[in-house]
Amino acid sequence: MHYIHKEVNEPFKDGMELARELKNKIKNPSLMILLTSITKKDDIEELINGLKTHVDVNNLIGCTPAGEFSKERCTMQNGVLLMAFDETCKVAIGHKKVEGNPTNVGISLAEDIKEKLKAKYPKINIDEKFLGFVFHDWNADNENDIINGLAERLSFL
């Protein structure tokens, strides 16, 4: 895993720089997680467009927290923390709109992830331990139910 933490002044240009630096460390990232305190939608899009100039963003996930931190710094405004994993990390990305019972949404998301992993990596043992990232809507109050639904279908310790 490699991470880059920096302040963003020019979203497109800084996105290009992030992508170049990342490519020097990990040629083909299997997963990228972007956390940014940038709040303007256009600036986020420009940052991602800058990333696209040098890296494939199909396996990019992320969110906009109130700030991001690493051992180097804490950034509360116009910051970005990009974490990337090499090809040894097996990845499946799922997204569900929460409608109805949140536990059922978690179950559905877990089944979707399992199907994607099996399709992408036919020899994978789906009962092995794995790491998952879940990003929730900040103003929703259903996180525990969604996690319970995920846990019902996936292996957790």
N, C-alpha and C positions, 0 to 999 in steps of 0.2 A: 504494500500500500504506500502511496505517496500523497502528500497533501501540500496545498499552496494556500497561503492566507495573505491577503493584501487589501489595500484600500482601492476603491474604484473611482476614478475621476472622469474617464472617458470610456463608457461601457463597451463600445465596439472594439476600440483599440486595446483596452485592458483584457477583453475576452480573447482577442488574438494572442496577446502575450501569455495569458494563462494556458492557452492551448499549445503554444510553442514550448513553453517550459514543461508542460505535462508530457508532450511527445518526446522530449529529451530523456525523460525518466521511464515512461511506460509507452511502448509503441502502440499497442492496441488495448486500451483499457476495456475490461469487460463490464465495469460498473463505475459510474461517476456520480458522486453525491455533491450537490451544490447548495450551500446555505448562504443566503445573502440578506443583508439588511437594506438593500435597495428596495424602495417601495413603489416607484413609478413603473407601471407595466411596460411602457416603451423602453425604459432603460434596461429592464430585465431582458426584454426581447433583443435589444442591441447587444447585450453581453453574450447571450446565447448565440446570436448570429456571428459574433466574433469568435466564439469557441468553434462554431461549425466550419470555419475556414481551415482548421487543421485537425480536428477530431470528429469522429462520428458521434452524434449526440443521441442515438437511438436508445442507449442505456444510461441516460442522464435522468436522475431524479433529484428532487430537492424541495426546499420550502423557504419562506421568508420569515425568520424569527425576529425577535426584537434586537438581536445582536448575535455575533458569533465570536468564538474564542478558540485559541490554540495556546500552546506553550509560549509562543512568541508574543501574542497580543490579544487584546479584546477590542473589537470594533463594534460600535453601537450605531454607526450610520455610514452608508455607502461602502460597506465592507463585503468581502466575499471569502468563503472558505470552500475550497474544492478538494474533495477526497477522491482518489481514483485507485482502483484495484486492477491487478494484472489479469491475464487470461486464465490463471489457475483458479480464479474465483468464478464459480458457476452462478449465473444470474437469470432470474425470471422477474419480470416487473408486472405488477397488477394494479388496477385502479378500479374502484367501485364508487359510485355515487351512493350515499347513505340514504336509502328510502325504505321505510318500513322498519322491521325489526333489526336493530344493529347486530345482534348475535348472528342472525341469518346472513347478514352482509359479510361478517367475518368468516363464516363457514363457506360462503360462495367464493370469497376472495382466496381462501386457503385452497379450495378445489381448483380454482383457476391457476394458481401458482404451481400446484402439483402437476397439472396437465402440461403447463408450459415447460417445466423442468424435465418431465419425461420425454416430451417431444424434442426438446433441444439437446438433451443428454440421455440417450436411450439406455445407457448402462448405469445410470445413477441409481443408488439405493435411496429411495425417497424416505426411508425410516432413519437415515443418518441425521445427526444433529446439524443444524445450519443456523446461520445468523440472518435475521430479518430486520428491516427498517420499516416502520409504519409512521407515516406523517398524517396527522389529523387536522381537521379544521379547528382553528383555535377557539372558536366560539361555540362549538358543539359540545354536548355533555354525554357522549356515548362511547368514549374511548374504551372503557373497561369491557363493555358488552362486545365490541368488535374484537378486542384481544381475546376474550373468552371464546368467541366463535372461531377465531384462528387456531387457538389452542386445542379446540375440540377435534380439529382435523389434522393438525401438524404436530410433530414431535417436539415437545418442550421439556426441559429439565428445570 
